[in-house]
């Protein structure tokens, strides 16, 4: 677990020492356990380490051979497999093992750019070839670990933090108005875009190469999420058993830390299953749980007043966890919205889609408890614990007449209606026709903006098969952007965020399963509920999914509080991109969030570009 940054000089006038000093100061909010530096006439690389596991304690300050230099933020899960492939000596784990950084470097030495095809885990890294004077940059399958870069005529800068890249310049970077337009129109921007025109995010499952001789070679995809052969599993129970095995493995490989472990326990079945499974793998004295809950002040703002504390307590009792290790979070630690946005600007480097600053208070609390790894149930809904409502799409797309007939017989009139909706959605291009009107009402991009026609987004696109839907759902922009942001806030407190429901082996098995195993009967999310047999108590395993509780229980209080704190703030909109406010109905809670979003955009544009 670490951060890294660096710069490759393209002109002799580039002062690498000055740039290194600026970037180091800008990222000083992250305090490492050790720091390593490589520098020559062409490049500098800074690696900032946290000693989170036995292996990380053994990591060199900078990973270097006679020919190569590597910097990485990583957790490699297939160490045993790599040990056999690379014929490495010593333990795979433990006192005689090498670090994840060295596993990556040895894999690169062996396979060169194909190294990424042999790595499983969460990672971003760069490798400098001293002989060829090339820089190889790569990112993990779902984009959980961040990596950004900027190239101009003078240099190529790379960093796991946008803040570091910004610091290299004496003047402000140009705001990316297209990126802002996507956000104002309530659309996720293409994953490669950032708040600044010239700073690019390396896309998930991609690598790129920069050469002093040939320049920057475009990013190249190295992996697609595809089904695997599961013919050895003959029955649904065998398939569920394999799913349980991979789930346990996904949790276990993420518990490698010498520190305590935290679980974000919302009360839903995703986070509950992860908490219980973790409790079976480690000393329970080392396990801390965290829940966002209502208090007397915030409950008054909650429409339904639900925060799932009863389910959280039930899981704590069922797993026999220490009650003193459960921590309720009732409010943010920020004094006001301006302090919150200053923190966001430092951490994310500007306005960021899917900014996860609401997690910062949790990580701040977890640091007090000596937590080094924070488990999250995020990425569950996107695939493994999907509600399964569109499972029958596979029957239509694959012309599976037998299962389609069974579907017709089981759901009768409802099945006919759903099949008709399938073909209607295919014609129109969306599976949620009614949402279009709502989405248009959330558009804060001025209709006169030059970007209005350019920015197009279908929030619920039609996919002809259920498998295609699951694949696109887990590999779309949001998983990358949110996990990247959560990780950035956690790192400030010496914590690494992990997502077992985004485990690649688990995802590959899930999308390979027959459609009937997802059938949402008697209730949604039956695949995951059935997998959790023996993991969760039945009262939790079979609880309704949609009970009205929010992950951030006091979200409504936060929105109202921030809106009041912004009262009197004058929107300047010097970019002429925002819909005139008199056309926005700010009395409705849903629109209140959007108006607040509008203020935040204006505020962060202003503080990043005072020349406007």
Secondary structure, DSSP 4 states (H G I P E B T S, - for coil): -EEEEEEEESSTT--HHHHHHHHHHHTTTS--SEEEEEE-SSEEEEEEE---SHHHHTS-SSEE-SSEEEEEEEEES-HHHHHHHHT--S-SSSTTPPPHHHHHHHHHHHHGGGGGGG--EEEEEEEEETTTTEEEEEE-SS--S--EEEE-SSEEEEES-HHHHHHT-SSPPPB-HHHHHHHHTT-PPPTT--SBTT-EEPPTTEEEEEETTTEEEEEEE---------TT--SHHHHHHHHHHHHHHHHHTT---SSEEEEE--SSHHHHHHHHHHHTTS-GGGEEEEEE---HHHHTT-SS----HHHHHHHHHHTT--GGGEEEE-S-S-SSHHHHHHHHHHHHSS--TT--GGGHHHHHHHHHTTEEEEE--TTTTTTTT---TTTTHHHHHTT-HHHHHHHHHHHTHHHHHHHHHHHHHHHHTBS-TTHHHHHHHT--B-TTSTTTTT----TTB--SSHHHHHHHHHHSHHHHHHHHHHHHHHHTTT-EEE-GGG-HHHHHHHHHS-GGGG---SSS-HHHHHHTBTTB-HHHHTS-S-SS--SSTTHHHHHHHHHHHTTTPPP--TTS-BPPGGGS-TTSHHHHHHHHHHHHHHHHHHHH-TT-
